Amino acid sequence: MSQNHNHPTEHHELNWIQKYVFSVDHKVIGIQYALTGLTFLFFGFCLMMLMRWQLAFPGEPLPLIGKLFSDTTMPGGVMLPEFYNSLGAMHGTIMVFLGVVPLAVGGFGNYLVPLQIGAADMAFPKLNAASYWSYFMGGVIMLISFFVPGGPANSGWTSYPPLSDIASTGQTVWLLGMVFLITSSLLGSVNFIVTIVQMRAKGLSFFRMPFFVWAQFVTSFLLLLAFPPLEAAAVLQLMDRVAGTSFFLPSGLVVSGNPLTIAGGGNPVLWQHLFWFLAHPEVYVLILPAIGIVTEIIVNNTRKPLYGYKTLVYSVLFLGFMSFVVWAHHMFMTGMGTTMSSFFQATTMIISIPSVVILTCLIITLWGASIRFTLPMHFALAFLPMFAIGGLTGLPLGLTTSDIHLHDTYYVIGHFHYVVAPGTLFALFAGIYHWYPKATGRMMNTLLGKLHFWISFLAINGIFMPMFIQGIAGVSRRLHTPTMYAHAQAVQGTNVFMSCSAWILGLAQLLFIVNFFMSLKNGKKTNDNPWNGTTLEWSTPTPPPHGNFTKPPIVYRGPYEYSVPGHATDFIPQVQPN
Amino acid sequence: MLPEAAPMENPHYGWGFPPDVSTYGAVIDHLIIVIHWFMLVLFVGWGIFFVYCLIRFRQRPGHKASYESAHTKFPKFLEVGIALFEAFLLIAVSYPVWSKLRYQLPEEKDSLVIRIVAQQFVWNIHYPGKDNVFGKTDPKLISDSNPLGLDMTDPASADDIVSVSQLHIPVNKPVIAKLSSKDVIHGFSIPVLRVKHDVIPGMVFPIWFQAKETGQFEIACAQLCGVGHTLMRGFVSIDTPEQYDAWMAEQVAQLIPPPAATPVTAPTTPAPAPATHE
């Protein structure tokens, strides 16, 4: 089943650039992905912190740093609506495509999958490097778009035409950037699939794989199958913008009193179908690696086997499949017929079942455990209720009748942020705290980490919980000046509260940044297996050398053999013969 | 250009749902409330179990984890229960209500039929006038004074009324609004009437609504439509039949001499304050 042809011991001396910049080692690439992703996450969050000033105090000049901005963005420190729209579009794009996916799939996937399956590297190391550099180029292009005339893309991260077709140059740059980002994900996903199928260590059958590997496996299929339609759609929109085609432009458009000179005959809803055909599976690309990480950490810290391992695997496979047939629930208000809307409502209700199964299995794993409240465990445990809120609030949006009132309001923003921010991001933080000692040989500081946890936990709920109140009150999304509307004025107080929470959350991340870099030098040194884990990554030297394992590992048992009766220790590593 | 927030004394709004002045909105609100109770019960149930486990099974001297998994059928019952409840909401509530709200339009002869033509960043509201026939329109004829491109050579156009961002409807009468857009996608939303629909260029969507109370309320744009998205605020005045007729007479009076259209505000100025009527 598995062969390690590319023998790990054969490699010659590499210079610094080959070793740390243009590396083909999956661990270096994983860390490059993670660091770039974290940087973009913080940058994307800074955009939001700026927007939150305008939302809390509409029309008032931003104190202190407001004067640093140009007259085309924030004259006198007061945010222009076009800049607000740009920040909103770029916040979404950056967080999803440049932050969470690269960190969850590129970072954790690259670093951990070969280690957890006992491989020396990914199947195609150069393809892996190409994937990172394509992502990097996409990121650079997105950053360049901030400096083109008219600013970056400003039609939302969803880029609905015709608005995006007639938007300023930034949108063209956005589309180019997206092509690079999508290409990067495609290259990465092929690599993961081949690696997981072909390179598992001897004895590591599919049902002995850690659940995280399963999650990455399904994620890779989602990326592979969902991204090509968006790549095609992005090229079509690019053609609409630069080559005068009308794929998404109907006839008879009149913009600002002037008829558009276009061929017409296109359909703007086509874009929405192509976009959401990617973007709904994309939600599971964001959440599945997070569920994988949380599962690993919860099992390790409960010191008992995972409850319902096979159920979880089947659930995640079913979830992956179903994620391809729910996309149009984002489009209930586009006038689809009863047959279509009935189908997509039904699939949306069905997809909630495997999510409930996953959550239930993880919670029942706690029963009979001996729970170790380590730092990563804090984040992993907090993930559960917050992911639950994110999932549950999808229900009223998934039924067309209740969606009439909640569609395109802040309720939607609250819902998907609960999945992605307190959900996925907390899981990613858990993962960083958990595997940091493996990657560096040092622990992160627990006190700083717990401060980071508690402040973030309170602040992030302070941001997103009031969004449900605003949504119920009927406040539309993407409003530069919410106080324009009487029904939004009534809940304006929540905006001030949410903005303060966002700024506190921003400050709390400084604790993480300090901890991350200080611990590189001053963190407590650890052995190879500081958490007494069972999976293969804990059997390598620390940090793992090029080629990972000192000798090709042989797997003798399942991934979660904790507290086996009659055994001296409360864990049996997968590589231990008996 | 920076919008001035409209100072508004409005007793209608607060936390919670906006008031519901529609004849059918109660079912939407009830569904949302029922789902939230369902969510709360699940969340609190899980939460209690979760916290109990964290306390009872915390690591401490003398306490060991058990290798055996919990043997319980409870998760299966829970899954089946949730699935059944969701199926109930879907089949018994959402399917029929959605079908009624979206696809069973009232008879045109019993209703007020209007066209709503969205553009950046106003709502043009087109009333067919006395003859109940909309005049022909042509995008080539669109100008500042003729935002819909009404073809004045068509006799049906002569009595047509075009109102900019000021929607007047009579109370207790079904309204059929045919939504279309001149430029980009907008989202037609009247929170108090529980009405929301995307307005997509190249397509016409008929929607309907019926008010049961009079009053002055807001039309909002729900879909990002460009730099003035925030400003795309309209006003809906739900009138008694007498008020409505008086308003209509006022509009008709302004039609003379033909073929001038109704007053038009520049597209980028903030929408005016709600009109008041005796």
Contacts between the chains, C-beta under 8 A, distances in Angstrom:
chain1	res1	chain2	res2	distance
A	58	B	5	6.3
A	59	B	2	5.8
A	59	B	3	7.7
A	59	B	4	7.9
A	59	B	5	7.1
A	78	B	2	6.4
A	80	B	2	7.6
A	81	B	3	7.7
A	81	B	227	5.0
A	81	B	228	6.9
A	81	B	229	7.5
A	81	B	230	6.4
A	82	B	227	4.7
A	85	B	224	7.0
A	85	B	226	7.7
A	85	B	227	6.5
A	85	B	229	7.5
A	88	B	224	8.0
A	154	B	227	7.7
A	155	B	224	6.9
A	156	B	224	4.9
A	160	B	184	7.9
A	160	B	185	5.6
A	160	B	223	7.6
A	160	B	224	7.5
A	162	B	183	6.6
A	162	B	184	4.9
A	162	B	185	7.2
A	162	B	201	6.1
A	163	B	184	4.1
A	163	B	185	6.6
A	163	B	224	7.0
A	163	B	225	6.4
A	163	B	226	5.9
A	166	B	183	7.8
A	166	B	184	7.3
A	250	B	201	5.3
A	250	B	202	2.5
A	250	B	203	7.6
A	251	B	202	7.0
A	252	B	139	4.6
A	252	B	201	7.8
A	252	B	202	7.4
A	253	B	139	7.8
A	253	B	182	6.9
A	253	B	183	5.9
A	253	B	201	5.8
A	254	B	119	7.4
A	254	B	139	5.1
A	254	B	142	5.1
A	254	B	149	7.6
A	254	B	182	4.6
A	254	B	183	6.3
A	255	B	120	7.2
A	255	B	182	7.7
A	255	B	183	4.6
A	255	B	184	7.8
A	256	B	120	6.7
A	256	B	183	7.6
A	256	B	267	7.1
A	257	B	142	6.2
A	257	B	143	6.8
A	257	B	144	6.4
A	257	B	267	7.9
A	259	B	139	5.6
A	259	B	140	6.6
A	259	B	142	7.4
A	266	B	202	7.9
A	267	B	202	6.5
A	268	B	185	6.2
A	268	B	200	5.8
A	268	B	201	6.6
A	268	B	202	6.8
A	269	B	200	6.4
A	269	B	203	7.7
A	302	B	57	7.6
A	302	B	65	6.4
A	303	B	59	7.5
A	303	B	65	4.1
A	304	B	65	4.1
A	304	B	66	6.3
A	304	B	67	6.5
A	304	B	69	7.8
A	305	B	67	6.6
A	305	B	69	6.6
A	307	B	69	4.9
A	307	B	70	6.6
A	308	B	69	7.6
A	333	B	187	7.0
A	333	B	196	6.1
A	333	B	197	5.5
A	333	B	198	4.5
A	333	B	222	7.8
A	334	B	198	4.9
A	334	B	200	6.4
A	335	B	197	7.0
A	335	B	198	7.0
A	335	B	200	7.3
A	335	B	203	6.7
A	335	B	205	4.5
A	337	B	103	7.7
A	338	B	95	7.8
A	338	B	98	7.1
A	338	B	99	5.3
A	338	B	102	7.4
A	338	B	103	5.7
A	341	B	98	6.5
A	342	B	95	5.9
A	345	B	90	5.9
A	345	B	94	6.1
A	345	B	95	7.6
A	346	B	90	6.3
A	349	B	86	4.4
A	349	B	87	7.1
A	349	B	89	7.8
A	349	B	90	5.5
A	352	B	82	7.5
A	352	B	86	6.7
A	353	B	79	6.3
A	353	B	82	7.1
A	353	B	83	5.8
A	356	B	78	7.5
A	356	B	79	6.3
A	356	B	82	5.8
A	357	B	75	7.5
A	357	B	79	6.3
A	359	B	46	7.5
A	360	B	75	4.7
A	360	B	78	6.6
A	360	B	79	7.4
A	361	B	75	7.5
A	363	B	46	6.3
A	363	B	49	6.4
A	363	B	50	5.7
A	363	B	53	7.3
A	364	B	69	7.6
A	364	B	70	5.5
A	364	B	72	7.4
A	364	B	75	6.5
A	366	B	50	7.1
A	366	B	53	3.8
A	366	B	54	7.0
A	366	B	57	6.1
A	367	B	53	5.9
A	367	B	57	7.0
A	367	B	70	4.2
A	368	B	57	6.5
A	368	B	65	6.5
A	368	B	66	4.1
A	368	B	68	7.1
A	368	B	69	7.5
A	368	B	70	6.0
A	369	B	53	7.3
A	369	B	57	4.5
A	369	B	65	5.0
A	370	B	57	6.4
A	370	B	58	7.7
A	370	B	59	4.6
A	370	B	63	5.5
A	370	B	64	6.0
A	370	B	65	3.9
A	371	B	53	7.6
A	371	B	54	6.3
A	371	B	57	5.3
A	371	B	58	5.2
A	371	B	59	5.7
A	372	B	59	4.9
A	373	B	58	7.1
A	373	B	59	7.5
A	381	B	54	7.2
A	384	B	50	6.7
A	385	B	43	7.4
A	385	B	46	7.5
A	385	B	47	6.4
A	385	B	50	6.9
A	388	B	42	7.8
A	388	B	43	6.1
A	388	B	46	6.3
A	389	B	43	7.0
A	392	B	39	4.2
A	392	B	42	6.5
A	392	B	43	6.3
A	393	B	39	7.1
A	395	B	35	5.3
A	395	B	38	7.5
A	395	B	39	6.7
A	395	B	86	7.5
A	396	B	31	7.5
A	396	B	32	5.4
A	396	B	35	4.7
A	396	B	36	7.4
A	399	B	31	6.9
A	399	B	35	7.5
A	399	B	89	6.1
A	399	B	90	6.8
A	399	B	93	7.5
A	399	B	94	4.3
A	400	B	94	5.8
A	400	B	98	4.4
A	401	B	27	7.1
A	401	B	28	5.8
A	401	B	31	5.5
A	401	B	93	6.4
A	401	B	94	4.5
A	401	B	97	4.4
A	401	B	98	5.2
A	401	B	101	7.3
A	402	B	28	6.2
A	402	B	31	4.8
A	402	B	32	4.7
A	402	B	35	6.3
A	402	B	94	7.5
A	404	B	28	5.8
A	404	B	101	7.1
A	404	B	194	6.0
A	404	B	195	7.6
A	404	B	196	5.4
A	405	B	17	7.8
A	405	B	25	7.9
A	405	B	28	5.4
A	405	B	29	7.4
A	405	B	32	6.5
A	405	B	191	7.5
A	405	B	194	5.6
A	405	B	196	7.1
A	406	B	32	7.2
A	407	B	196	5.7
A	407	B	222	6.9
A	408	B	187	5.5
A	408	B	189	7.5
A	408	B	196	7.2
A	408	B	222	4.0
A	408	B	223	6.0
A	409	B	222	7.4
A	469	B	15	5.9
A	472	B	16	6.3
A	472	B	17	5.9
A	472	B	32	7.5
A	473	B	13	7.0
A	473	B	14	7.9
A	473	B	15	6.6
A	473	B	16	7.0
A	473	B	17	7.3
A	473	B	18	6.2
A	473	B	191	7.9
A	474	B	17	7.7
A	474	B	18	5.0
A	474	B	189	7.6
A	474	B	191	3.4
A	474	B	220	7.5
A	476	B	187	7.3
A	476	B	189	6.8
A	476	B	220	5.2
A	476	B	221	6.7
A	476	B	222	4.9
A	477	B	222	7.5
A	477	B	224	7.3
A	478	B	224	4.4
A	478	B	229	6.1
A	479	B	229	6.8
A	479	B	230	4.8
A	480	B	3	7.6
A	480	B	229	7.0
A	480	B	230	4.5
A	481	B	3	5.1
A	481	B	5	6.1
A	481	B	230	4.7
A	482	B	230	7.8
A	483	B	5	3.9
A	483	B	6	8.0
A	484	B	3	6.0
A	484	B	5	5.9
A	484	B	6	6.2
A	484	B	230	5.2
A	484	B	231	6.9
A	484	B	233	5.6
A	484	B	270	7.8
A	485	B	218	5.8
A	485	B	220	5.9
A	485	B	233	6.1
A	486	B	6	7.5
A	486	B	8	4.4
A	486	B	10	4.1
A	486	B	12	7.2
A	486	B	13	5.7
A	486	B	218	6.0
A	487	B	10	7.9
A	487	B	12	7.6
A	487	B	13	4.5
A	487	B	18	5.1
A	487	B	191	5.6
A	487	B	192	8.0
A	487	B	218	6.5
A	487	B	220	7.8
A	489	B	5	7.6
A	489	B	8	6.4
A	489	B	10	7.5
A	489	B	13	7.3
A	490	B	10	7.6
A	490	B	13	3.9
A	490	B	14	5.1
A	490	B	15	7.0
A	491	B	15	6.1
A	562	B	65	6.5
A	562	B	67	7.4
A	563	B	64	6.5
A	563	B	65	4.2
A	563	B	66	6.7
A	563	B	67	4.9
A	564	B	67	5.6
A	565	B	67	5.5
A	570	B	64	7.5
A	570	B	65	6.9
